[in-house]
């Protein structure tokens, strides 16, 4: 695998990196390099065009106004949509997750159009924010261990017929709809409300993105002791009585 290469694109770190989600791109980059892959990482600011030649695109969370600006610029640019049409992998978090859907409510209390890369739409919840640890069972089609993460959002995301839930929650709110769903995915596009950063707490998801990008069924094993210690610490903390 040492001859293989991976092009990783971090979308709009100047707008969508509020909650430490940059850790996701660091985890993908690190785990690829541990397998001997050559990694070309590109951080694309909001005043730059989105390249269409990337393999994996990552989008983080952000506040309401930066989310609106990011969506407007991604729609004008069109690069991310073209990349997905070419088979690229996208992993998005919170505000980035909402942007990938058909629409969301912006900071002006107006409905903003999204990219339509996931069959979801988001509204604003009428109750308290969804805040706290989340545990869930990842969609069995993905064959991954339990999801662990931290949510902090007031958005409510509804899944359409072509979107599958990324996970079913055992603890926490997830999509906020009350149906037990968390996140969504379809094909090579993934969205979640989980911070943490989520790929540090769930490195197997990072590996899934790499496998999809390389079109392989398995990756060489790496030392997962640090990741597993973090996972178990957070799972134990979430499940212990207050």
C-alpha positions, 0 to 999 in steps of 0.5 A, a space after each residue: 500500500 506504500 505506493 498509494 496516495 490519498 488526497 484529503 480536502 478540509 473545507 472552509 476551516 475559516 468558517 466551519 471549525 468551531 468545535 475542534 472538528 479539525 481533529 477529524 482531518 488530522 485523524 484521517 491524515 494520520 491513519 492513512 500515513 500509518 498505512 504507508 499512504 502518501 497524503 496530500 492535504 488541502 485546506 480550502 478557505 472560503 475565498 478559494 475554489 473547492 478542488 474537484 480532484 480530492 478523494 476525501 472531503 471533510 466539513 466541520 461544525 460552525 455557528 449559524 452565520 458562518 454556516 449560512 455563508 459557507 452554504 452560499 459559497 459552496 453553492 456558488 462554487 459547485 466544486 464539492 458537488 462535482 467532486 461527489 458526482 465523480 465519486 469523492 467521499 464526504 464526511 460532515 459534522 453538525 453545520 456541515 451535515 445540515 449544509 449537505 441536505 436540501 435546506 436548513 434554517 439560518 441565522 436570519 430565521 430564513 430557510 437556506 438551500 443546501 447542496 442536496 448531497 444528502 436526502 435530509 432537511 433541517 429545521 430548528 428545534 423548539 425545545 432545549 439544545 441537544 447537549 451531551 454524550 451520545 452512544 449509538 449503534 452504527 448502521 449494520 450495513 457499515 459493519 462498524 463498532 458502537 458510535 460515541 460522540 458529543 452533541 451540541 445543537 438545536 437543529 432537527 434533521 429529518 431523513 428522506 427516503 434515500 438517506 439511511 441513519 448513520 446510527 440508532 442512539 442508545 443515549 442522547 438525541 442524535 437528529 433530534 426528531 425523537 425517532 432514535 436516529 443519528 446522522 445520515 449517509 448514502 453512498 459516499 456521503 456521510 453526515 453526523 451531529 457528533 463532535 469529540 472530534 468524532 473520528 478520534 473517538 471512532 477511528 474505524 469511521 476514518 478507516 471506512 472513509 479511507 477504504 472507500 477512497 481506495 476502493 479496498 475491503 481492508 486496511 493493514 492494522 495499526 496500533 489502536 491503543 490510544 484510540 481505544 483508551 479514549 473510546 472506553 473512557 468516554 463510553 464509561 463516562 457517558 454510561 455512569 450514573 450522574 
